[in-house]
């Protein structure tokens, strides 16, 4: 295999709102509100997002070179004990036992609980650090660019169904799923847990954020609504899949791992997921392809991306100096960053690793896209309130219980208006 270097163009959404952060200086410099501590001696707790690929062992191996070089530093890796990293962080803060570093999806309203990162070039160069700004300060720095809104497909299934090219519009995708059902496959794989809502967001990324990159800024100021935007067509499309039996009948009883297993076993034809799925597909050694999420009009859209393994320092940490030094290592050290990128098949300019054919296909999608927008629930000022992902997921799953798209949209608009700040 050859080395590749992939470039992700990050479209920075213009932020029209600002949140004033308490206990942060106007310059946005690093604050030791909780206690700077000793950078050479600390017991650091890391709250991280654990997945089938990003295991606790992965994180332990990731920080080992740092702890080997800094004998006064020990690191404990902690997995979420609640629904996700964000919910677990809130529990730990309420209990007065905060982690020092946290990595995962965190909402804009969590920022007052985090330390502002320093206005230094190594922070600004980290993927999505600039996009993380809230009230002018950076609070999160990623290791790489994680591509979302991808459709992985079973090449044998497409051949059997007579599909010779990837669909370009959502209507074309629906028609393809009907053919795949006729060929004897579960047309598109999904699951319960977080998967349902995440897949619908990946459908919306290209069709909502592609046209309006600062959509969450506009929603936060009530300039747009879910019901009055392309979200409506996305929900109607997905609901149509449910009604036509194009998703698994037992979808809500499946876990994420079950969904992966079903797809990789060749029982289902497509799987909407992010680039982090590439290593699992490669390990299974299946003939899997990938294409970008189709759009409403069939035209190419910006590819959606998020920071991969983003890190933040908690404001109440008593070891901020040591935590910041470890964070710097995690987003700048060549070996550490490359390990992080390769684990999930992510990308970062200037970092190379041996890429698999499927990973190269994702890289080609990135390079051919007109630009990249911040995916899912946004970033920084251009982001949704904490809890949005869980609420949307719950409401989308209601489509399997005969809820109507219009009711789901009305409910999410109501929730959003009550929680936006």
HUNOR-V322192 format. One record per pair of residues at least 4 apart in sequence whose C-alpha atoms are under 8 Angstrom apart, sorted by the first residue. I is the first residue (numbers start at 1). J is the second residue. D is the distance in Angstrom with one decimal. If there is no record, write none. Layout:
# HUNOR-V322192
i-><I,I>
j-><J,J>
d-><D,D>
This chain:
# HUNOR-V322192
i-><1,1,1,2,2,3,3,3,3,4,4,4,4,4,5,5,5,5,5,5,5,6,6,6,6,6,6,7,7,7,7,7,8,8,8,8,8,8,8,8,9,9,10,10,10,10,10,11,11,11,11,11,12,12,12,12,13,13,13,13,14,15,15,15,15,16,16,17,17,17,18,18,18,18,19,19,19,20,20,21,21,21,22,23,23,24,24,24,24,24,25,25,27,28,28,28,28,28,28,28,29,29,29,29,29,30,30,30,30,30,31,31,31,31,32,32,32,32,32,33,33,33,34,34,34,34,34,34,35,35,35,35,35,36,36,36,36,36,36,37,37,37,37,37,37,38,38,38,38,39,39,39,39,39,39,40,40,40,40,41,41,41,42,42,42,42,42,43,43,43,43,43,44,44,44,44,44,44,44,44,44,44,45,45,45,45,45,45,45,46,46,46,46,46,46,46,46,46,47,47,47,47,47,47,47,47,47,47,47,48,48,48,48,48,48,48,48,49,49,49,49,49,49,49,50,50,50,50,50,51,52,53,53,53,53,53,54,54,54,55,56,56,56,56,57,58,59,59,60,60,61,62,62,62,63,63,63,64,65,66,66,66,67,67,67,67,67,73,79,80,80,80,81,82,82,83,83,84,85,85,85,85,85,85,86,86,86,86,86,86,87,88,89,89,89,90,91,92,92,92,92,93,93,98,98,98,99,99,100,100,100,100,100,100,100,100,101,101,101,101,101,101,102,102,102,102,103,103,103,103,104,104,104,105,106,106,107,107,107,107,107,107,107,108,108,108,108,108,108,108,108,109,109,109,110,110,111,111,111,112,113,113,113,114,114,114,114,114,114,115,115,115,115,115,116,116,116,117,117,117,117,117,117,118,118,119,119,119,120,121,122,122,122,123,123,123,124,124,125,126,126,126,126,126,126,127,127,127,127,127,127,127,128,128,128,128,128,128,129,129,129,129,129,129,130,131,131,131,132,132,132,132,132,132,132,132,133,133,133,133,133,134,134,134,134,135,139,139,140,140,140,141,141,141,141,141,142,142,142,142,142,142,143,143,143,143,143,143,143,143,143,143,143,144,144,144,144,144,144,144,144,144,145,145,145,145,145,145,145,146,146,146,146,146,146,146,146,146,146,147,147,147,147,147,147,147,147,147,147,148,148,148,148,148,148,148,148,148,149,149,149,149,149,149,149,149,149,149,149,149,150,150,150,150,150,150,150,150,150,151,151,151,151,151,151,151,151,152,152,152,152,152,152,152,152,153,153,153,153,153,153,153,153,153,154,154,154,154,154,154,154,154,154,155,155,155,155,156,156,157,157,157,157,157,158,158,158,158,158,159,159,160,161,161,161,161,163,166,167,167,167,167,168,168,168,168,168,168,168,168,169,169,169,169,169,169,169,170,170,170,170,170,170,170,171,171,172,173,173,174,174,174,175,176,177,177,177,177,178,178,178,179,180,180,180,180,180,181,181,181,181,185,185,185,186,186,186,186,186,186,187,187,187,187,187,188,188,188,188,188,188,188,188,189,189,189,189,189,189,189,189,189,189,190,190,190,190,190,190,190,190,190,190,190,191,191,191,191,191,191,191,191,191,191,192,192,192,192,192,192,192,192,193,193,193,193,194,194,194,194,195,195,195,196,196,196,196,197,197,197,197,197,197,197,197,198,198,198,198,199,199,199,200,200,200,200,200,201,201,202,202,202,202,202,202,203,203,203,203,204,204,204,204,204,205,205,205,205,205,206,206,206,206,206,206,206,206,206,207,207,207,207,207,207,207,208,208,208,208,208,208,209,209,209,209,209,209,210,210,210,210,210,211,213,213,214,214,215,215,215,216,216,216,216,216,216,217,217,217,217,218,218,218,219,219,219,220,220,220,220,222,224,224,225,225,226,226,226,226,226,226,226,227,227,227,227,227,227,228,230,231,232,232,232,232,233,234,235,235,236,236,237,238,239,239,239,239,240,241,241,241,242,242,242,242,245,247,250,252,254,254,255,256,257,258,259,260,261,262,262,262,263,263,263,263,263,264,264,264,264,273,275,275,275,275,276,276,276,276,277,277,278,278,278,278,278,279,279,279,279,280,281,281,281,282,282,282,288,289,289,290,290,290,291,291,292,292,294,294,295,295,295,300,300,301,301,301,302,302,302,302,302,303,303,303,303,303,303,303,304,304,304,304,305,305,305,305,306,306,306,308,308,309,311,312,313,313,313,313,314,315,319,320,321,322,323,324,325,326,327,328,328,329,329,330,330,331,331,332,332,333,334,334,335,336,337,337,338,338,338,338,339,340,340,341,341,341,341,342,342,345,345,347,347,355,355,356,357,358,359,360,361,362,363,364,365,366,374,374,377,377,377,377,378,378,378,379,384,384,385,385,385,385,387,388,388,389,390,391,391,392,392,393,394,395,395,395,395,396,396,397,398,398,398,399,399,399,403,403,404,405,406,407,408,409,410,411,412,413,414,415,416>
j-><354,355,356,354,355,352,353,354,355,352,353,354,355,360,347,348,349,350,351,352,353,347,348,349,363,366,367,347,348,349,366,367,145,347,348,349,366,367,371,372,371,372,128,371,372,373,374,213,371,372,373,374,131,213,373,374,131,213,214,382,214,214,217,381,382,217,381,135,217,381,134,135,136,381,134,135,381,134,135,111,112,135,112,31,33,28,29,31,115,116,29,31,137,116,117,118,119,136,137,138,116,117,118,119,137,115,116,117,118,119,115,116,117,315,36,115,315,320,321,115,315,316,315,316,317,318,319,320,316,317,318,319,320,317,318,319,320,321,322,42,318,319,320,321,322,42,319,321,322,319,320,321,322,323,325,70,72,73,322,72,73,322,72,73,74,319,322,73,74,75,76,319,73,74,75,76,99,100,101,319,322,323,75,76,77,78,99,100,101,75,76,77,78,99,100,101,102,103,77,78,79,80,85,89,99,100,101,102,103,77,78,79,80,85,102,103,104,54,79,80,84,85,103,104,54,55,56,79,80,55,257,58,279,280,343,344,58,59,343,59,60,77,78,79,61,62,63,77,64,77,65,336,339,340,67,75,330,68,69,70,326,329,71,72,73,74,75,322,85,84,85,88,88,87,88,87,88,88,89,102,103,104,105,106,90,104,105,106,107,386,91,92,93,98,99,94,95,96,97,98,99,97,98,314,316,317,314,317,313,314,316,317,318,319,320,323,311,312,313,314,323,327,311,312,313,314,309,310,311,312,309,310,311,310,110,386,111,379,383,384,385,386,387,134,379,380,381,383,384,385,386,385,386,421,114,386,115,134,139,315,314,315,316,139,312,313,314,315,316,139,312,313,314,315,137,138,139,123,137,138,139,140,313,123,138,123,124,138,124,125,126,328,332,129,141,328,129,130,129,141,142,143,144,331,332,141,142,143,144,145,307,348,132,140,141,142,306,307,133,138,139,140,141,142,138,138,379,380,137,138,139,140,141,379,380,381,137,138,139,380,381,138,139,380,381,381,312,313,310,311,312,307,310,311,312,331,307,308,309,310,311,331,307,308,309,310,330,331,332,337,340,341,348,307,308,309,337,340,341,346,347,348,305,306,307,308,346,347,348,274,275,276,305,306,307,308,345,346,347,274,275,276,303,304,305,306,346,362,366,202,273,274,275,303,304,305,306,375,199,202,203,205,206,272,273,274,292,293,303,304,202,272,273,274,275,290,291,292,293,270,271,272,273,290,291,292,293,270,271,272,273,288,289,290,291,157,158,269,270,271,288,289,290,291,158,263,266,268,269,270,287,288,289,159,287,288,289,160,287,161,180,183,185,269,162,163,164,180,269,163,164,183,179,180,182,183,176,291,172,173,176,294,172,173,293,294,295,298,299,300,173,294,295,296,297,298,299,174,237,294,295,296,297,298,175,296,176,177,294,178,237,241,179,180,181,187,188,246,182,187,246,183,184,185,186,187,269,185,186,187,246,267,268,269,246,247,248,267,268,269,246,247,268,269,270,246,247,248,268,269,270,271,272,247,248,259,262,263,268,269,270,271,272,195,196,199,247,248,251,254,256,259,271,272,195,196,251,252,253,254,255,256,258,259,196,251,252,253,254,255,256,397,252,254,255,256,198,256,390,393,199,256,393,200,393,396,397,201,389,390,392,393,394,396,397,202,376,389,393,203,272,273,204,234,235,238,396,205,376,206,272,273,293,375,376,207,234,293,294,208,209,230,231,234,209,210,304,375,376,210,211,293,294,295,301,302,303,304,211,230,231,234,295,296,301,212,213,215,229,230,231,213,214,215,373,374,375,301,302,303,304,373,301,373,374,218,382,219,224,382,220,377,378,382,383,384,221,381,382,383,222,223,224,223,224,225,384,417,420,421,417,228,229,229,413,230,231,232,409,410,412,413,231,232,406,409,410,413,232,234,235,236,405,406,409,237,238,239,405,240,405,241,242,243,399,404,405,244,245,246,247,246,247,399,400,249,251,254,397,258,259,259,260,261,262,263,264,265,266,267,268,267,268,269,270,271,268,281,284,286,277,344,345,346,362,343,344,345,346,281,344,282,344,345,358,359,283,343,344,345,284,285,286,288,286,356,358,358,358,361,358,361,362,362,365,303,365,298,300,299,300,301,369,370,369,370,371,369,370,371,372,373,365,366,369,370,371,372,373,372,373,374,375,372,373,374,375,374,375,376,341,346,340,327,327,317,320,323,324,320,320,323,324,325,326,327,328,329,330,331,332,333,333,336,336,337,336,337,336,337,337,338,351,339,340,341,351,342,351,352,353,343,344,346,345,346,347,348,346,353,355,359,351,363,359,360,360,361,362,363,364,365,366,367,368,369,372,378,379,383,384,388,389,382,383,384,383,388,420,416,419,420,421,391,392,416,393,394,395,412,396,412,397,398,399,408,411,412,400,408,401,402,403,408,403,404,405,407,408,408,409,410,411,412,413,414,415,416,417,418,419,420>
d-><6.1,6.6,6.9,5.9,6.8,6.1,5.6,4.9,6.3,5.9,6.6,7.0,6.6,7.9,7.7,7.6,6.5,6.8,6.6,5.4,7.9,5.9,6.5,6.1,6.0,7.8,7.3,7.0,6.3,5.2,7.4,6.7,6.9,7.3,7.1,7.5,6.3,7.2,7.7,6.6,5.4,5.3,7.9,6.7,5.0,6.1,7.4,7.6,6.5,5.6,5.3,7.3,6.4,7.9,7.5,7.9,7.8,5.7,4.9,6.9,6.4,7.2,6.5,5.8,6.2,6.6,7.8,8.0,6.9,6.4,6.2,4.5,7.5,6.4,6.1,4.6,7.7,8.0,5.4,7.7,5.6,6.8,6.5,7.9,7.1,6.4,7.5,6.5,7.8,6.9,6.4,7.7,7.9,6.1,7.3,6.8,6.9,6.9,4.9,7.4,6.3,6.4,4.7,6.0,7.9,6.5,5.1,5.0,4.6,7.8,6.0,6.3,7.9,7.6,4.8,7.5,7.1,6.4,8.0,7.8,6.0,6.6,5.4,4.0,5.1,5.3,7.9,7.4,7.3,6.5,4.4,6.2,6.3,8.0,6.2,5.4,4.6,4.9,7.8,7.7,5.9,4.6,6.3,5.9,7.2,6.7,6.7,6.4,6.4,7.4,7.9,4.9,3.9,7.7,7.1,6.8,5.6,6.5,6.6,4.4,5.2,7.4,6.5,5.0,6.5,6.4,6.7,5.9,4.8,5.9,7.6,8.0,7.2,6.0,4.8,6.3,7.5,5.9,7.6,7.2,7.8,6.9,5.8,4.9,6.2,7.0,5.0,5.3,6.5,7.1,6.1,5.0,5.8,5.8,6.1,4.8,5.7,7.7,6.3,4.8,6.0,7.0,7.1,7.8,6.1,7.9,6.3,4.7,6.3,7.1,6.2,5.7,7.0,6.7,5.9,4.8,6.3,7.4,6.5,6.9,7.5,6.2,6.3,5.4,5.3,5.3,6.7,6.0,7.6,5.8,7.9,7.8,7.9,7.8,6.7,7.1,5.7,7.1,7.3,6.7,6.2,6.4,7.6,7.4,6.1,6.1,6.3,7.0,6.1,6.9,7.8,6.3,7.5,7.9,6.4,7.7,7.8,5.9,6.3,6.1,7.4,7.5,5.9,7.8,5.8,6.4,7.6,7.9,7.8,5.6,5.3,5.6,5.9,5.9,5.1,6.1,7.2,6.2,6.0,7.9,7.5,6.0,7.0,7.6,6.4,7.4,6.7,5.6,7.7,7.8,6.4,6.2,6.1,7.1,7.7,6.1,6.2,6.2,5.1,5.1,7.5,5.8,5.0,7.3,6.8,6.5,6.9,6.7,5.9,5.6,8.0,5.0,7.6,6.6,6.9,6.1,6.7,5.7,4.7,6.2,6.3,7.8,5.8,5.4,6.4,7.3,6.0,5.3,4.6,6.4,6.5,6.1,7.3,8.0,6.5,6.9,7.4,7.9,7.0,6.6,5.6,4.5,7.7,7.4,7.4,5.9,6.8,6.2,6.9,6.1,6.8,6.2,6.3,7.8,7.1,7.3,7.9,7.6,7.1,8.0,6.2,5.6,7.3,6.8,6.9,5.8,4.3,4.5,7.7,6.4,7.5,5.6,5.5,4.4,6.0,5.8,4.9,7.3,7.3,5.4,5.2,7.3,8.0,7.1,7.6,7.0,7.3,7.9,6.5,6.0,6.5,7.6,7.2,6.5,6.5,7.7,5.8,6.0,7.4,5.5,5.8,6.5,7.6,6.4,7.7,6.3,5.0,6.3,5.6,6.5,6.2,7.7,6.1,7.7,6.3,6.2,7.5,5.9,7.1,6.0,7.3,5.6,4.6,6.7,6.3,7.9,6.2,5.9,7.9,5.6,6.3,5.9,7.8,5.4,4.0,7.4,4.8,4.4,6.7,5.0,6.6,6.8,7.9,5.1,5.1,7.4,6.1,7.7,6.2,5.5,4.9,7.7,5.3,5.4,6.9,7.3,4.9,5.6,5.7,3.8,6.1,6.6,6.8,5.7,5.8,6.3,7.1,4.9,7.9,6.0,7.0,7.4,7.9,5.8,5.0,7.4,7.6,7.9,6.3,6.3,5.6,5.1,6.3,5.9,5.0,5.5,5.7,5.1,6.0,7.4,6.3,7.3,5.3,5.2,5.8,5.1,8.0,5.2,6.8,5.8,5.1,7.9,7.3,6.0,4.4,6.6,7.1,8.0,7.8,6.5,6.6,4.0,6.0,7.4,5.3,5.4,7.5,7.0,7.9,4.4,6.3,6.7,7.1,6.9,6.4,6.0,6.5,5.4,7.2,6.1,7.6,5.8,5.6,5.8,7.1,6.7,6.0,4.8,5.3,6.5,5.7,4.5,6.3,5.5,5.4,6.0,6.0,5.6,5.1,6.2,7.2,6.7,5.7,4.3,6.6,8.0,7.7,5.6,4.3,6.4,5.7,5.2,5.9,8.0,6.5,7.9,6.9,7.5,5.0,6.3,6.6,5.1,6.6,6.3,6.1,5.8,6.3,6.2,7.5,6.1,6.9,7.5,7.3,5.8,6.2,5.0,7.1,7.1,7.3,5.8,6.9,6.5,5.8,5.5,7.5,5.4,7.3,6.6,5.3,5.2,7.2,6.5,6.4,7.2,7.8,4.7,6.5,4.7,7.1,7.9,6.2,4.6,4.7,5.4,5.8,4.0,7.5,6.2,7.5,5.3,5.7,5.5,7.9,7.4,6.3,7.5,6.2,6.2,7.1,6.4,7.8,7.4,6.5,6.2,6.2,5.0,7.0,6.5,6.4,7.1,7.0,6.3,6.6,5.7,7.4,5.4,6.9,5.1,6.0,5.3,6.9,5.9,5.2,6.0,6.6,6.5,6.3,6.3,4.4,6.2,5.2,6.3,5.8,5.2,6.2,6.2,5.3,7.5,6.1,5.9,4.6,5.6,7.7,6.0,6.5,6.2,7.6,6.6,6.0,7.4,6.1,5.1,7.5,6.6,6.3,7.9,6.6,6.9,6.0,8.0,7.9,5.9,7.1,7.9,5.6,6.1,4.7,5.6,7.0,4.8,5.6,5.9,7.6,5.8,5.9,6.1,4.2,6.1,5.5,5.8,7.2,7.7,7.6,7.8,6.1,7.0,6.3,7.9,7.4,6.3,6.1,6.5,7.8,6.5,6.1,6.9,6.6,6.2,7.1,7.8,5.9,3.8,7.3,5.9,7.3,6.2,7.7,7.6,7.0,6.4,5.9,6.6,6.3,7.4,7.5,7.4,7.9,6.0,5.7,7.2,7.6,7.5,7.7,7.7,6.7,6.9,6.6,6.5,7.9,5.3,7.2,7.6,6.2,6.3,5.1,6.4,6.2,5.8,6.3,4.7,7.7,6.7,7.7,6.4,5.8,6.5,6.7,6.7,6.6,6.5,7.8,7.9,5.7,6.5,7.6,6.2,7.8,7.4,7.4,5.7,6.6,4.5,7.1,6.1,6.8,7.9,7.5,5.8,5.5,7.8,7.9,6.7,8.0,6.1,7.4,6.6,5.9,6.2,7.7,7.3,5.9,7.7,6.8,5.1,5.4,6.2,6.6,6.7,4.8,6.8,6.1,5.0,5.8,5.7,5.1,6.2,7.6,7.8,5.8,7.1,7.8,6.9,7.2,6.2,6.5,7.6,5.6,6.8,6.0,7.8,7.4,6.1,6.7,5.6,7.1,5.3,6.6,7.4,6.9,6.4,6.2,6.2,7.3,7.5,7.2,6.0,6.3,6.0,5.7,6.1,5.9,6.5,6.5,6.3,6.3,7.8,6.9,6.1,6.1,4.9,6.3,6.0,5.8,7.5,6.7,6.9,7.0,6.8,7.6,5.7,6.6,6.4,6.4,6.1,6.1,6.3,6.0,5.9,6.7,5.6,6.3,5.7,4.9,6.8,7.2,6.9,8.0,6.8,6.8,6.7,6.7,6.8,6.3,6.8,7.3,7.9,4.3,5.9,7.2,6.4,7.0,6.1,6.7,6.1,6.8,6.4,6.0,7.0,6.1,6.5,6.3,6.5,6.5,7.1,6.9,7.5,7.5,7.4,6.6,7.7,7.4,6.8,7.0,7.9,7.3,7.5,6.7,6.3,7.9,6.4,7.2,7.0,6.9,7.5,6.6,6.7,7.8,5.4,5.3,4.6,4.9,6.3,7.7,6.4,5.9,7.7,6.4,4.7,6.4,5.4,4.9,5.8,4.9,6.3,6.1,5.2,5.1,5.7,5.7,7.9,7.8,7.2,7.6,6.7,7.7,7.5,6.9,6.6,6.8,7.7,7.7,6.1,5.9,6.3,6.3,6.1,6.1,6.4,6.3,6.4,5.9,7.8,5.2,7.5,5.9,6.4,7.5,6.0,7.7,6.6,6.0,6.0,7.5,6.1,6.3,6.1,7.9,6.0,6.5,7.1,6.8,6.1,7.1,7.9,5.7,4.6,6.1,7.7,6.4,6.8,8.0,6.2,7.6,7.9,5.9,6.3,6.2,6.4,6.6,6.2,6.1,6.4,6.4,6.3,6.0,6.1,7.8,5.6,6.6,5.4,5.3,7.4,7.2,5.5,4.0,6.4,4.8,6.3,7.3,7.5,6.4,5.8,7.6,6.1,6.0,7.5,6.0,6.2,6.2,7.4,6.0,6.6,6.2,6.6,7.4,5.8,7.7,7.5,8.0,6.9,7.4,6.7,5.3,7.8,4.7,6.4,7.2,6.7,7.0,6.4,6.1,6.1,6.1,6.2,6.1,6.2,6.1,5.9,6.1,6.3,6.3,5.7>
